[in-house]
Amino acid sequence: MENLSNPTVIKNLLQRHGFTFSKALGQNFLINPSVCPRIAELGGARPGCGVLEIGLGIGVLTAELCKRADKVVGIEIDKRLLPILEETLSEFSNLKIINEDVMKADLKRILFEEFQGMEIAVCANLPYYITSPILMNLLEQRLPIRSITVMVQKEAAQRICAQPGSREAGAVSIAVRYYSEPKILFHVSHGSFLPPPDVDSCVIRLDIHKNPPVALADEKCFFKVVRGAFSQRRKTLSNCLSSYLNLPKAEINALLEQAGVSSGSRAEQLSLQQFADIANTLNQNC
Ligand code: SAM
């Protein structure tokens, strides 16, 4: 197999296939040879395990996953990459490539059909234009996966992994914590990619909770409260919720008091349990 981390090899390969990078599809391919083995190891690619990869590029991470896991299924939107992947990954018989948009693919069916009886992990160097929608799509569907290990922009990593109650926390951090335990694994500089993006990156892992960390009467109401609470960063919880839920401020303040949360506090000061308490109190009026 050719060295898929070598920029000269990559440029020759791409030139032979007449391939040009698409910025719109977030095509920054990894060329730092130490990164993909680390993602594969820390992402749990191992015997007995199946891995779903999103966005294969020329297959540099895919090869490391195929070497370690029983089976790899890769979803790649760009059909121009298919003949390239056929060439670079020809030695692996435990790989299936699906040419689809991951946001439109029927992931539940794919996982059920392809990985019966296996533990499943998701690993990817995600296209940065669509990081949060992909993560939320994977989490909200409650797919039967053990973990999600992905490369994302450094700022996105900090937001996703922020502790509730900290200044960096946002709606995504709270949602991610409801479904999983997120962790920053390691940093990757922008020079590790071809072409290099403007920003640095981090590899993060979300270990999926077996049971939700808080009890909710209505999940939809919880996420509505979280979105509402963070809808206007500079405003108090009371103001945000009153305008987002279209309820009089006095009513919101009474609900907050009942939930034991100060009406003057701000969303980034609240714990997961406090969001749950507000949602459970609000339930009927949500
Ligand atoms: N895994 C390769 C690597 O590390 O070098 C490529 C990573 S590159 C950052 C992102 C890849 O995701 C590209 O191959 C791009 O074509 C693909 N992609 C972009 N949007 C996608 C989508 N909606 N569904 C599936 N793949 C997508």
Boltz pocket constraint, residues with backbone or C-beta under 6 A from the ligand:
constraints:
  - pocket:
      binder: B
      contacts: [[A, 25], [A, 26], [A, 27], [A, 28], [A, 29], [A, 30], [A, 54], [A, 55], [A, 56], [A, 57], [A, 58], [A, 59], [A, 60], [A, 61], [A, 62], [A, 75], [A, 76], [A, 77], [A, 78], [A, 100], [A, 101], [A, 102], [A, 103], [A, 124], [A, 125], [A, 126], [A, 127], [A, 128], [A, 130]]
      max_distance: 6.0
